[in-house]
Structure formats: structure tokens, C-alpha cells
């Protein structure tokens, strides 16, 4: 089925991202045509003779149900190519990190998604990849780490991996400066854009080589699918990533991709509401007597505020909170909450909370008492009343 792509129609002004999220990836307009792209349930396709480029043949390589979502996410990220959807966020991250060669060097944040850090350690063990962890918000330190002189074995850096804001510490990287520095030493740059979403930040516009998303989070937005996606503007890199997906079998189910696209249709509304809620809650938490520290890039006093203001179209909807009483006090706050859901993951319509160091694999420099709040779309007054009561309990 041919899919319309109104954001690239010749002679027309570009559409706002909010409009792209709703209009991209629709079936072509024709009398009696469906408004939504149908789910195609077929593992194989009629095919004989020599396969031709772009020909549907086997659903591990491609399927019609992926196309509308991939087209829409590519348009939202401003990519010249559609995204590649994969079976999970970690499948997308693994695909991106497969671009680091055997014996290469990977520089990545000391604070990042814990499974990403674990995967980097796995690469070090099985592929002789040298891994260097840095404070991604310290631009000078990152630039120094990219230099081969920083390598104990004199290796050139193969890839700089960036999260911004970082999970769970919400540090903000200087994306233009770091991307330029990495390219100056011949390194690729991969950016995990899950926290920001393409409505708030578009790393390809700063020159990033690869962007990944845990589609599970904000893009799908309803805590009911597990998916990932990877994007690049480089056709050769895209072909390598597509081959990785096909050969490793890291593919997505059609129903999951359909649900993810349905989630993207309301992404702008959800992000707008969740960001507004998060900023208001962060302001109130910063003045609460039961709070030791609050991290949110939208607070003027936050270390990442100026940088986030310069390179993002918002501040995201994650809050880092350290309540009084240490780890035990943090656990008590979680236990006392009535509306906030104690759960891992993030980006759903519901507000959730967890103490990140409950995982033994979390970075040891993350404070033991840090609570990560994923702010949803409920009434901000109801969310605040629940938090305030738990902090005072």
C-alpha cells in the first residue's frame, strides 16, 4: 500500500512536528480508502525469480506494517530516511553499538541506561572493545577522552555514545560541541533520544550519525508495547543497521508496531501535558521541606538549564528527587504514594516512580536515595497532593 507523506510535498511549507505526528504514514487518499494503515499478518509473500530491491519476500526483512511507523518517526526526527523499528529499545541500542568494530573504542556516559552500560561491558569482554566512561556534561572531559592519547593502548575512538538528558541523573550534554569533537577524531556519534523525544530534541540536526529510541517509552506512550527504533541519515550506515536487524532477527511484531503508531498520533498532546506537569512539580518540590535535592532541566538553578534551553524545545518530563532520610526515606515515600505507580520504565500516560539504586546494576555514582519520577498526564494538583502527603508521612 502506498503511504502519503504530506510533510515532504514539493512546493508546500514544512509542517509542524505536531502535525507530522498525526498526518505522516497515512494511506494514500482515495475514495473508500482506510484512514489508518492496516495490520498485515503474513510471514511470507508471493515471490519467484530473482528478488528485486524493495520487493516484499519475508517478514524478517520487511513488512508493510512497519512502514507507516518508520516513515513517521523518520519525519519527526528530520531524517532523510525512514527509521528502522526493532523488537526492543535494547535491540536498537545493540544495533547501533554493532557499528563499533572489534578492538575499537567506545566513549559513553558514566550515567546512562544501566542495560546500555551492561552491554558496553559485554562488548569489552567479547569484542575487545575498550570502554571509557565520562561525565557527559563535562565537555572538556569528554573531548579529552576522545583523544587517542586518553586510551591506555593508544586506540582511536570508534564511537561516542550520548544520552541527553541522561538516565537517571538528567545531565545535559553539549550536543553540537561533542558531535563536532567526535567527528574531528573520526568517531561516529550515537545519541539515545528516548528521554527528550523528537518533539523536544533532534540530534540528527546537530550532526549525530545514529539516533535510537526505546519506543516502549514516550513514542508508544501507554506502557503496553516493547519496541525500539534506530535512525541515521547515512545510507551506508542504514544498510548496515538494516542488515543487523535482519540477520540477528531483532524484529518487531505487527500488532506492537501498530500500537506504537497509534501512540505517536497523540505524542504532542502527551508530551505537552507531561512537560507542563513536570515543571510545575519540580518547582514545588524544590521548595518542599522534605526534599534534599531536585533535578530537572527546566529549573533555572539546575546545572543543565542553560544548555537545555539552548538546544531543546522543552525540558522533558522526568524529575530526579532526593527526599530526606536517605535510601530508607526514599523507599518510604514510594510506599506511601497512592496515585504514583511504583514501577520501572517511563514515558507512559501514568506517573511512575522508582528508586534507581534498588538495582545492583545501576551506576554506583547514582545516589542511593535518588527517586526517578516519570510524570504523566494526570491532574497536576492530584499528583502534587499525593507527593506532598508521602513526603510528609
C-alpha positions in Angstrom: 0.0 0.0 0.0 1.3 3.5 -0.8 1.6 5.8 2.1 1.1 9.5 1.9 3.8 11.8 3.3 2.4 15.3 3.4 5.4 16.8 5.3 7.6 16.4 2.1 5.1 17.5 -0.6 7.0 19.7 -3.1 6.1 23.4 -3.1 4.5 23.2 0.3 5.8 24.8 3.6 7.1 22.3 6.1 4.6 21.0 8.6 5.0 21.4 12.4 6.1 18.3 14.2 2.7 18.1 16.0 1.1 17.9 12.6 3.6 15.4 11.2 2.9 13.1 14.2 -0.8 13.0 13.1 -0.5 13.0 9.3 2.6 11.1 8.3 2.4 7.4 7.4 -1.3 7.5 6.3 -2.6 5.5 3.4 -2.8 7.4 0.1 -6.1 9.3 -0.2 -8.5 7.6 -2.5 -12.3 7.1 -2.4 -13.1 4.4 0.0 -9.5 4.0 1.3 -8.9 3.5 5.0 -7.7 6.4 7.1 -5.4 4.1 9.1 -2.8 1.7 7.7 -4.0 -1.9 8.2 -2.1 -4.5 10.1 -0.7 -7.1 7.7 -0.3 -10.6 9.2 1.8 -12.6 6.8 5.2 -14.1 7.4 5.9 -14.6 3.7 5.0 -13.1 0.3 4.4 -14.5 -3.1 7.8 -14.4 -4.8 9.5 -16.1 -7.7 12.6 -15.5 -9.7 15.5 -13.2 -8.7 14.4 -10.9 -5.8 14.2 -7.2 -6.7 15.2 -4.3 -4.5 12.4 -3.3 -2.2 10.3 -6.4 -3.0 8.4 -8.0 -0.1 9.6 -11.5 0.3 9.9 -12.5 4.0 8.7 -10.6 7.1 12.0 -10.8 8.9 13.4 -8.4 6.3 10.4 -6.1 5.9 6.7 -5.9 6.2 4.0 -3.3 5.3 3.0 -2.8 8.9 6.4 -1.4 9.8 6.5 1.2 7.1 4.0 3.8 8.4 5.6 3.9 11.8 9.1 4.0 10.4 8.1 6.8 8.0 6.5 8.8 10.7 9.4 8.6 13.2 11.9 9.4 10.4 9.9 12.5 9.6 9.7 13.5 13.3 13.5 13.2 13.7 14.0 15.1 10.5 15.8 12.2 8.9 16.2 11.7 5.2 15.4 8.0 5.7 12.6 6.2 7.5 13.5 4.8 10.9 14.2 1.1 11.4 11.9 -0.4 14.0 13.3 -3.3 16.2 11.9 -5.6 18.8 13.0 -3.5 21.9 15.0 -0.5 22.9 17.9 -2.7 23.7 17.7 -4.3 20.3 18.0 -0.8 18.8 21.0 0.1 21.1 22.7 -3.2 20.3 22.2 -2.5 16.6 23.8 1.0 16.9 26.7 -0.3 19.0 27.3 -3.0 16.4 28.9 -0.2 14.4 31.8 -0.3 16.9 34.4 -2.6 15.4 36.2 -5.5 17.1 39.1 -3.9 19.0 37.5 -0.5 18.8 37.0 2.1 21.5 33.7 3.3 22.9 33.3 6.5 25.0 29.9 6.7 26.8 28.4 8.5 29.9 29.0 7.2 33.4 25.3 7.8 34.0 23.2 6.1 31.3 20.6 3.4 31.0 22.0 0.6 33.1 21.5 -2.1 30.4 23.4 0.1 27.9 26.3 0.2 30.4 26.0 -3.6 30.8 26.0 -4.1 27.1 29.2 -2.0 26.8 30.8 -4.2 29.3 29.7 -7.2 27.3 31.3 -5.7 24.2 34.5 -5.2 26.1 34.6 -8.9 27.1 33.7 -10.5 23.8 34.9 -8.0 21.2 38.0 -6.5 22.8 36.3 -3.1 22.8 37.9 -0.5 25.1 35.2 1.3 27.1 35.7 4.7 28.7 33.0 6.3 30.8 32.8 10.1 31.2 30.7 12.8 32.8 28.8 13.6 29.6 28.0 17.1 30.9 31.7 18.0 31.3 32.5 18.9 27.7 36.2 19.3 28.2 36.5 15.9 29.9 34.6 14.3 27.1 36.7 15.9 24.4 39.9 14.8 26.2 38.6 11.2 26.5 38.0 11.2 22.7 41.7 11.7 22.0 43.8 8.5 21.4 46.2 9.8 24.0 43.5 9.1 26.6 43.5 5.4 25.6 45.8 3.2 27.6 46.5 1.3 24.4 46.5 4.3 22.1 43.3 3.3 20.3 41.3 5.8 18.3 37.8 6.3 19.4 35.3 4.5 17.3 32.1 5.9 18.7 30.9 8.5 21.2 27.6 7.4 22.8 25.5 10.1 24.3 22.4 10.3 26.4 21.0 13.8 27.0 19.3 14.2 29.4 21.0 11.2 31.0 19.2 8.4 32.7 18.6 8.9 35.6 20.7 11.9 36.6 19.3 14.3 33.9 22.7 15.7 32.9 22.6 17.7 29.7 25.3 17.2 27.1 26.5 20.0 24.8 25.5 18.1 21.7 26.8 20.4 19.0 30.3 20.6 20.7 30.6 16.9 21.4 29.4 15.8 18.0 31.9 18.1 16.3 34.7 16.9 18.6 33.9 13.3 18.0 33.9 13.8 14.2 37.2 15.6 14.4 38.8 12.4 15.6 37.0 10.2 13.1 34.5 8.8 15.6 30.8 8.1 15.0 28.2 9.6 17.4 25.2 7.8 18.6 22.5 9.5 20.7 19.8 7.9 22.7 16.9 10.4 22.4 14.4 8.5 24.4 14.0 11.0 27.3 13.6 14.0 25.0 11.6 12.6 22.1 11.9 14.1 18.7 9.4 16.8 19.6 11.9 18.2 22.1 15.3 17.4 20.6 16.5 16.2 17.2 20.1 15.1 17.4 20.5 14.4 13.6 20.1 18.2 13.1 23.3 18.6 15.3 25.1 16.1 13.1 24.7 12.9 15.1 25.3 9.8 13.0 22.8 7.5 14.7 19.8 8.1 16.9 18.0 5.4 18.9 14.7 5.3 20.8 13.1 3.0 23.2 9.7 3.2 21.5 8.3 1.5 24.6 8.5 4.8 26.4 7.1 8.1 25.1 6.6 7.3 21.5 4.1 4.4 22.2 3.2 6.1 25.4 0.8 3.6 27.1 3.1 1.0 28.8 1.7 -1.7 26.6 4.4 -2.5 24.0 8.1 -3.2 24.0 9.8 -1.8 20.9 12.9 0.2 19.8 14.0 2.1 16.7 17.2 3.4 15.1 17.7 6.2 12.6 20.5 7.6 10.5 20.9 10.0 7.6 23.8 7.9 6.2 22.7 5.4 3.6 25.6 3.1 4.1 25.1 3.1 7.9 21.4 2.5 7.4 22.2 -0.5 5.2 24.5 -1.9 7.9 21.8 -1.4 10.5 19.1 -3.0 8.4 21.4 -6.0 7.8 22.0 -6.3 11.5 18.2 -6.3 12.2 17.6 -8.9 9.5 20.5 -11.2 10.4 20.1 -11.0 14.1 16.3 -11.4 13.9 15.7 -8.4 16.2 12.3 -7.7 14.6 9.1 -6.2 15.8 5.6 -7.8 15.8 3.0 -6.1 13.6 0.5 -5.5 16.4 3.1 -3.8 18.5 4.1 -1.5 15.7 0.5 -0.7 15.0 0.0 0.2 18.7 3.2 2.3 18.6 2.0 4.3 15.6 -1.4 4.9 17.3 0.6 6.2 20.3 2.6 8.6 18.2 -0.6 10.2 16.9 -1.2 11.7 20.4 2.5 12.2 21.2 2.4 16.0 21.0 -0.6 16.3 23.4 1.0 13.8 25.9 4.4 15.5 25.8 3.0 19.0 26.2 0.9 17.9 29.3 3.6 15.8 30.9 6.2 18.5 30.5 4.0 21.2 32.0 3.2 18.9 34.9 6.8 18.0 35.5 8.0 21.6 35.5 5.3 22.6 38.0 6.0 19.7 40.2 9.8 20.3 40.1 9.2 23.9 41.2 7.1 22.9 44.1 9.5 20.1 45.1 12.4 22.5 45.1 10.8 24.4 48.0 9.5 21.4 49.9 11.0 20.9 53.4 11.1 17.2 53.0 13.4 17.4 49.9 17.2 17.4 49.8 17.7 17.9 46.1 15.6 18.1 42.8 17.0 17.7 39.3 15.0 18.9 36.3 16.5 20.9 33.4 13.5 23.3 33.5 14.6 24.7 36.9 16.7 27.8 36.4 19.1 26.6 39.1 19.6 23.2 37.5 23.2 22.7 36.1 21.7 21.7 32.7 19.2 24.5 32.4 21.1 26.9 30.1 22.2 24.1 27.8 18.8 22.6 27.7 17.2 26.0 26.9 19.7 26.5 24.0 19.3 23.1 22.3 15.9 21.7 23.3 12.3 22.7 22.7 11.3 21.9 26.2 12.7 20.2 29.3 11.2 16.7 29.3 9.0 15.2 31.9 11.5 13.3 34.1 12.4 14.5 37.6 15.2 13.4 39.8 14.2 13.6 43.5 16.2 13.0 46.7 14.0 13.1 49.7 15.1 13.4 53.3 16.0 10.2 55.1 18.4 8.6 52.7 17.5 5.3 50.9 15.1 4.3 53.6 13.4 7.6 53.4 13.1 7.3 49.6 11.6 3.8 49.9 9.1 5.1 52.5 8.0 7.9 50.1 7.4 5.3 47.3 5.4 3.1 49.7 3.2 5.9 50.9 2.1 7.1 47.4 -1.4 6.4 46.3 -1.5 7.7 42.7 2.1 7.4 41.5 2.8 3.9 40.3 5.9 2.2 41.8 7.3 0.7 38.6 10.4 0.7 36.3 10.3 2.1 32.8 8.8 5.5 32.0 7.0 7.6 29.4 3.5 6.3 29.9 0.4 8.3 30.4 0.5 7.3 34.1 3.0 8.8 36.5 5.5 6.4 37.9 8.3 6.4 40.4 11.2 4.2 41.5 14.5 4.3 43.5 17.0 3.5 40.9 19.7 2.1 43.1 17.4 -0.7 44.0 19.1 -2.3 41.0 22.5 -3.6 41.8 23.5 -2.9 38.2 22.8 0.8 38.4 25.8 3.1 38.2 27.4 3.3 41.7 27.7 7.1 41.4 23.9 7.5 41.3 22.9 8.5 44.8 21.3 5.6 46.8 18.3 7.9 47.6 17.6 9.1 44.1 14.0 8.7 43.0 13.3 8.9 39.3 9.8 10.3 38.6 8.2 9.9 35.2 5.5 12.5 35.2 2.3 11.6 33.3 -0.8 13.4 32.2 -3.0 13.3 35.3 -4.1 16.4 37.1 -1.0 18.2 38.5 -2.9 19.0 41.7 -3.7 15.4 42.3 -0.1 14.4 41.6 1.2 17.1 43.9 -1.2 16.2 46.8 -0.1 12.6 46.6 3.7 13.6 46.6 3.3 16.1 49.3 1.4 13.7 51.6 4.1 11.0 51.0 6.9 13.4 51.7 5.3 14.5 55.0 4.3 11.0 56.1 
